[in-house]
Amino acid sequence: MPFNIETCTAQHIGDRSEQQDRVGLFAHPTHKGTLLAVLADGMGGHTGGAMAAEQVVHSAKTNFQSGGLAAGDIQATLAAGINDAHDGIKLSAMSSEQDPHSTACALILQPGRADWAHCGDSRIYHYRNGEKISRSYDHSHVMNLVKMGYLTEEQAETHPQKNLLISCLGDNDPPKIDFGQTAPLQDGDCFLLCSDGLWAYFSDEELGKILKEFPVRQAAEILINTARDRAKGRGDNCSLALVRLKQLEEEKAPPPWKRSPVK
């Protein structure tokens, strides 16, 4: 089933002095219909967080272009992008007075399937015609409490320690990486990658409604502007990447009486 792939990225510095998020969309140089979406939320003081997030995008892109894309290899390719970024961030910390860290989420879309991986609290959502199919779960103290049954997800959203991470890139321990995938792809599949500066202001249902009802560029604009309004002057950097599939209309042969005569 052929699809048209609609994509968009968007960012806002928020009420911070520096944009430390990074986001990118990259087509594969040799595999038609294959692309990478990657997003990172950098942390670590002036320029340090931006440098860490930049390392995530660079490593994900490098491994995407050179790694295996077969079903049995795709997780290794995604993991290599995150682990290589972690190693690069650790090396940069040794040569500077900064303490850079970053989240990471990456999605590889190819004909018939999508695969993704993440570490930290930048999220990957999968919607289908506005209905939530899946959502990545943050590597955070609060989300651990949810998994253990001590908090509901609604309570977690307003918990004062909801941004306390238990795993990220650049930490002493190797990054915890969780994976997801879906196959086959269907008409109306939509993937949203976003930093906590965006998702913190929306329910899952509200995100799905916006992604269903508007073209990707307009949806991105609505999401960024709404997050800014709801932040009330206290907003973090916010970033997103959108990938949506729309089934192509099959060209039908004209009826016999409308065909040009053969000469």
C-alpha positions as semicolon CSV with decimal commas, in nm:
position;residue;x (nm);y (nm);z (nm)
1;M;0,000;0,000;0,000
2;P;0,168;0,326;-0,110
3;F;0,176;0,621;0,132
4;N;0,256;0,986;0,115
5;I;0,485;1,078;0,407
6;E;0,411;1,418;0,559
7;T;0,677;1,558;0,793
8;C;0,746;1,869;0,996
9;T;0,974;1,992;1,275
10;A;0,917;2,291;1,502
11;Q;1,095;2,456;1,796
12;H;1,067;2,749;2,035
13;I;1,325;2,875;2,283
14;G;1,052;2,922;2,543
15;D;1,145;3,149;2,831
16;R;1,503;3,023;2,851
17;S;1,817;3,214;2,752
18;E;1,938;2,938;2,519
19;Q;1,782;2,675;2,292
20;Q;1,929;2,343;2,409
21;D;1,685;2,114;2,226
22;R;1,784;1,969;1,890
23;V;1,560;1,802;1,634
24;G;1,614;1,664;1,283
25;L;1,455;1,472;0,997
26;F;1,680;1,287;0,751
27;A;1,604;1,083;0,440
28;H;1,820;0,775;0,386
29;P;2,071;0,831;0,105
30;T;2,007;0,496;-0,065
31;H;1,686;0,344;0,075
32;K;1,382;0,505;-0,085
33;G;1,096;0,581;0,155
34;T;1,319;0,547;0,462
35;L;1,375;0,833;0,705
36;L;1,503;0,913;1,053
37;A;1,337;1,147;1,301
38;V;1,550;1,235;1,605
39;L;1,502;1,470;1,899
40;A;1,715;1,552;2,201
41;D;1,668;1,774;2,507
42;G;2,008;1,892;2,627
43;M;2,097;1,967;2,989
44;G;2,411;2,093;3,155
45;G;2,453;2,467;3,179
46;H;2,548;2,725;2,920
47;T;2,627;2,559;2,582
48;G;2,682;2,221;2,748
49;G;2,328;2,098;2,696
50;A;2,318;2,221;2,339
51;M;2,645;2,040;2,265
52;A;2,509;1,718;2,416
53;A;2,187;1,736;2,216
54;E;2,384;1,808;1,898
55;Q;2,586;1,493;1,963
56;V;2,264;1,289;1,981
57;V;2,146;1,412;1,641
58;H;2,489;1,357;1,483
59;S;2,530;1,002;1,620
60;A;2,175;0,898;1,531
61;K;2,217;1,025;1,175
62;T;2,559;0,858;1,131
63;N;2,433;0,517;1,247
64;F;2,112;0,552;1,044
65;Q;2,313;0,604;0,726
66;S;2,562;0,325;0,792
67;G;2,381;0,070;1,010
68;G;2,155;-0,221;0,930
69;L;1,789;-0,156;0,858
70;A;1,661;-0,514;0,837
71;A;1,410;-0,623;1,103
72;G;1,680;-0,811;1,293
73;D;1,928;-0,521;1,283
74;I;1,716;-0,212;1,340
75;Q;1,726;-0,213;1,721
76;A;2,104;-0,239;1,712
77;T;2,119;0,059;1,477
78;L;1,898;0,268;1,704
79;A;2,088;0,162;2,017
80;A;2,424;0,239;1,855
81;G;2,309;0,593;1,782
82;I;2,218;0,650;2,148
83;N;2,521;0,472;2,296
84;D;2,767;0,648;2,063
85;A;2,613;0,981;2,160
86;H;2,649;0,890;2,529
87;D;3,018;0,810;2,479
88;G;3,073;1,136;2,289
89;I;2,903;1,339;2,560
90;K;3,115;1,173;2,828
91;L;3,432;1,255;2,633
92;S;3,330;1,617;2,590
93;A;3,268;1,646;2,965
94;M;3,627;1,535;3,032
95;S;3,766;1,814;2,816
96;S;3,549;2,095;2,952
97;E;3,424;2,236;3,280
98;Q;3,067;2,153;3,186
99;D;2,849;1,859;3,286
100;P;2,652;1,792;2,967
101;H;2,359;1,551;2,954
102;S;2,078;1,485;2,710
103;T;1,767;1,284;2,648
104;A;1,730;1,104;2,316
105;C;1,448;0,968;2,105
106;A;1,481;0,838;1,750
107;L;1,240;0,683;1,504
108;I;1,322;0,506;1,177
109;L;1,040;0,479;0,927
110;Q;1,072;0,251;0,627
111;P;0,828;0,082;0,390
112;G;0,601;-0,140;0,597
113;R;0,728;-0,063;0,948
114;A;0,845;0,191;1,202
115;D;1,093;0,134;1,486
116;W;1,197;0,366;1,765
117;A;1,409;0,398;2,077
118;H;1,436;0,649;2,359
119;C;1,620;0,738;2,679
120;G;1,506;1,004;2,926
121;D;1,180;1,195;2,922
122;S;1,154;1,312;2,562
123;R;0,857;1,117;2,427
124;I;0,749;0,925;2,119
125;Y;0,374;0,901;2,055
126;H;0,206;0,679;1,797
127;Y;-0,144;0,777;1,692
128;R;-0,368;0,629;1,424
129;N;-0,642;0,861;1,301
130;G;-0,633;1,040;1,636
131;E;-0,641;0,728;1,854
132;K;-0,337;0,667;2,074
133;I;-0,171;0,335;1,989
134;S;0,133;0,370;2,213
135;R;0,347;0,618;2,403
136;S;0,700;0,587;2,538
137;Y;0,734;0,594;2,917
138;D;0,976;0,838;3,074
139;H;1,288;0,719;3,250
140;S;1,197;0,924;3,554
141;H;1,151;0,873;3,927
142;V;0,781;0,957;3,903
143;M;0,713;0,717;3,616
144;N;0,879;0,441;3,818
145;L;0,629;0,515;4,094
146;V;0,348;0,483;3,839
147;K;0,479;0,147;3,720
148;M;0,494;0,023;4,081
149;G;0,138;0,135;4,143
150;Y;0,214;0,412;4,393
151;L;0,089;0,691;4,164
152;T;-0,159;0,723;3,882
153;E;-0,049;0,884;3,556
154;E;-0,274;1,180;3,640
155;Q;-0,097;1,226;3,974
156;A;0,242;1,192;3,805
157;E;0,168;1,486;3,573
158;T;0,150;1,727;3,869
159;H;0,412;1,565;4,091
160;P;0,688;1,810;4,201
161;Q;0,960;1,560;4,105
162;K;0,823;1,464;3,763
163;N;1,138;1,595;3,589
164;L;1,381;1,393;3,803
165;L;1,541;1,149;3,556
166;I;1,679;0,808;3,646
167;S;1,857;0,766;3,312
168;C;1,993;0,999;3,046
169;L;2,292;1,032;2,815
170;G;2,614;1,159;2,974
171;D;2,540;1,010;3,317
172;N;2,780;0,780;3,501
173;D;2,575;0,472;3,415
174;P;2,508;0,358;3,057
175;P;2,180;0,492;2,919
176;K;1,868;0,284;2,967
177;I;1,715;0,234;2,622
178;D;1,359;0,124;2,557
179;F;1,236;0,021;2,212
180;G;0,909;0,014;2,023
181;Q;0,788;-0,084;1,679
182;T;0,479;-0,119;1,466
183;A;0,412;-0,317;1,148
184;P;0,244;-0,304;0,910
185;L;0,196;0,069;0,872
186;Q;-0,157;0,194;0,807
187;D;-0,328;0,498;0,665
188;G;-0,348;0,769;0,933
189;D;-0,045;0,654;1,133
190;C;0,114;0,958;1,295
191;F;0,432;0,971;1,505
192;L;0,511;1,263;1,736
193;L;0,852;1,308;1,897
194;C;0,864;1,590;2,151
195;S;1,052;1,731;2,449
196;D;0,896;1,779;2,792
197;G;0,869;2,152;2,721
198;L;0,585;2,056;2,488
199;W;0,416;1,740;2,618
200;A;0,382;1,879;2,972
201;Y;0,095;2,101;2,855
202;F;-0,124;1,843;2,681
203;S;-0,323;1,532;2,760
204;D;-0,272;1,234;2,532
205;E;-0,628;1,274;2,402
206;E;-0,577;1,641;2,320
207;L;-0,261;1,565;2,123
208;G;-0,443;1,301;1,921
209;K;-0,729;1,537;1,839
210;I;-0,494;1,808;1,710
211;L;-0,287;1,564;1,508
212;K;-0,599;1,419;1,346
213;E;-0,777;1,741;1,259
214;F;-0,498;1,956;1,114
215;P;-0,225;1,928;0,848
216;V;0,114;1,856;1,002
217;R;0,251;2,211;0,969
218;Q;-0,062;2,365;1,116
219;A;-0,070;2,103;1,392
220;A;0,292;2,184;1,480
221;E;0,213;2,555;1,496
222;I;-0,091;2,494;1,717
223;L;0,106;2,271;1,954
224;I;0,394;2,516;1,994
225;N;0,169;2,819;2,037
226;T;-0,058;2,642;2,286
227;A;0,238;2,523;2,493
228;R;0,369;2,880;2,500
229;D;0,034;3,019;2,610
230;R;-0,006;2,760;2,886
231;A;0,349;2,810;3,013
232;K;0,255;3,165;3,123
233;G;0,609;3,298;3,096
234;R;0,778;2,999;3,261
235;G;0,818;2,771;2,960
236;D;1,113;2,545;2,882
237;N;1,257;2,495;2,533
238;C;0,995;2,306;2,331
239;S;1,056;2,098;2,021
240;L;0,875;1,843;1,809
241;A;0,901;1,627;1,500
242;L;0,593;1,498;1,320
243;V;0,570;1,210;1,072
244;R;0,229;1,118;0,928
245;L;0,124;0,866;0,665
246;K;-0,154;0,927;0,417
247;Q;-0,261;0,661;0,170
248;L;-0,213;0,762;-0,190
249;E;-0,518;0,754;-0,410
250;E;-0,479;0,483;-0,672
251;E;-0,513;0,612;-1,025
252;K;-0,802;0,441;-1,195
253;A;-0,808;0,371;-1,566
254;P;-1,059;0,592;-1,750
255;P;-1,373;0,418;-1,880
256;P;-1,351;0,290;-2,239
257;W;-1,559;0,572;-2,382
258;K;-1,315;0,832;-2,242
259;R;-0,997;0,671;-2,371
260;S;-0,817;0,826;-2,665
261;P;-0,864;0,626;-2,986
262;V;-0,566;0,426;-3,102
263;K;-0,438;0,550;-3,438
